[in-house]
Structure formats: C-alpha cells, structure tokens
Amino acid sequence: MRIMDGRPGTAMSGDNNDLERTFSFRSVPSRKFAFLEEKETVALLMKWSMLGRLSAQTFSFDQKFHLYDSDRFALCFFKDASVLSSVKMMDGWQPFDRPVASVDVEVVPSTKVSMDLFDPIYTCGIVASSGHIARCFHEVYPDYDKLREMLQDEESDNYHILGSAERAEFLFRLFKHLCLGGELNQYEDTIEPYINVTKKIYKELISVQKDPETKRIAVVSMVLKVHVYDESGRCYPGSRDEEQTFAYLIVDPFKRHVTLLCHSYGVGTMSL
C-alpha cells in the first residue's frame, strides 16, 4: 500500500489525529551488527558479492507503534532529516536528491522462531545427507543447482515443497536473498553457509519474547518491505525492479527501535 505525503491539501489530510500523527527518529550508532563485522560472515558476504552493498542501521523513534501505523511510520521515516543523512552516509550514494513523495509498504510475516521452516529442503533431493547441494541442468547457467531452481522456478518439481505462507515469511526471504546474492555471486557447494548466515542475521534483527504462561517464544518485531518514491518515480532502494535490491524496516515496538536493512544489487567489495 502506498501512502502519500499527508500535508494539508493532499490526499491524506483530514481530521483523524492518527493520520496526522508523526514519528521522529534518531540514529543509534551504538547498535552494531555482528553479521557485518565478524570475519567469517564478512568473508561469505564478499564471496556472495554482497559485501559493501548490504547495510543495516538502527534508529529510535518517539511514538507508540501499532501495525496500522505502518504506512504513516514508513513515510515519516523516509522524510526524517536524520534518517536521510544517515542513509546517504551508510550506502555511499544519493538516493534522495528530491523530496520523498510516497512510500509503498508491504507487511511481511515474521512468525518463525526456528529454522524448521527449511526442513523440507533436506528431504526432497535438493540437499544430500552430506549437506551438498544437488546440481541440475539449466540452458543458460552451467553451474545451476536444485536449490536455486527451488527458489526461483515456479515450474520446477520442488518449488512447492514450501507453501506460499512459508515463502512469504521474512526468514525465507532472507535465506533466498543470501542464496541468490549479488552480481558476481560465487555459489556455495553446501547449504550450511546459507543456513548459518541466515540464522545469524535473523537472530540479530528479530526480537522475541517468552509468554509467561505458555512459556512459548513469540516474535514481537514487525517487518515492513518498502519502496520509496519521489516526483520522478521510485528512488529507493533502487529505481529498477530487481528482486535482489531490497529494503526492510524491522520494528521493535517495545524498544521503539527500527532497523533499516538494505541491499543494492551489483558487484560487491572484492577484498577485505
């Protein structure tokens, strides 16, 4: 859903206080991410051509957040001066040369608290008992494998081993982004690196809470996939429709923190 700038005279103006309520943001520079700093993970991101193109930065915000605030929240976020300056500094490019006009927001399910989601991959011939990924024929890519086939090809026998609900989950999307990587991705022979890095990133980004009565762990973070538009069209996280160019807002409503996770498809940093 896209929300337009809600200033007087625009489509979102009106008497509803919730629509007029704004959020303010402040960078949290003390919030570091191990997946962007630990030597082993950084080496894998470099191998997958994502190093230097995958970024994460956390901001605090000043109002109570509910899921129905998502559109307003995202628009306020990308119109906030401190956010815009931090995003420019973080990504090393100028995505906001013109004022932000609107933001498309997709609420992404984030209910998973374990890696059990990926169990079917191990039982249908995609991955051998050794963890090696099975190869398969492709007319264009000579090094193609059944994992990428399952992730991308709706006509493949294995595409539907995970249903649409599982594929919609943030955990699955994160896994898919890592497997497909950047422009010069060097694909793995085994599945373990993909699983391990997915788990590491997901655990750092997603907040959970234990129910005091049932003792069950539940996700409290809310995830929003965003596309930002200025007067000329889409401007962030990229102007073209590319699956591996993405931006997510991961909101912790209790801490009042939001993390922007962004990746711009291309050639990643080639050396440490």
Secondary structure, DSSP 4 states (H G I P E B T S, - for coil): -EEE--STTSTT-SS-HHHH----EEE-TT---GGGT-HHHHHHHHHTT-TTTEEEEEEEESS---GGGHHHHHHHHHH-HHHHHHHHHHHTS-S-SS-EEEEEEEEEP----SGGGGGGGGTTTSB-TTSBBPB---SS-TT-BHHHHHHH-TTSTTGGGS-HHHHHSHHHHHHHHHHH-STT----SBSHHHHHHHHHHHHHH--EEE-TTT--EEE--EEEEEEEEETTEEEES-SS--TTSEEEEEEETTTTEEEEEEE--SPPP---
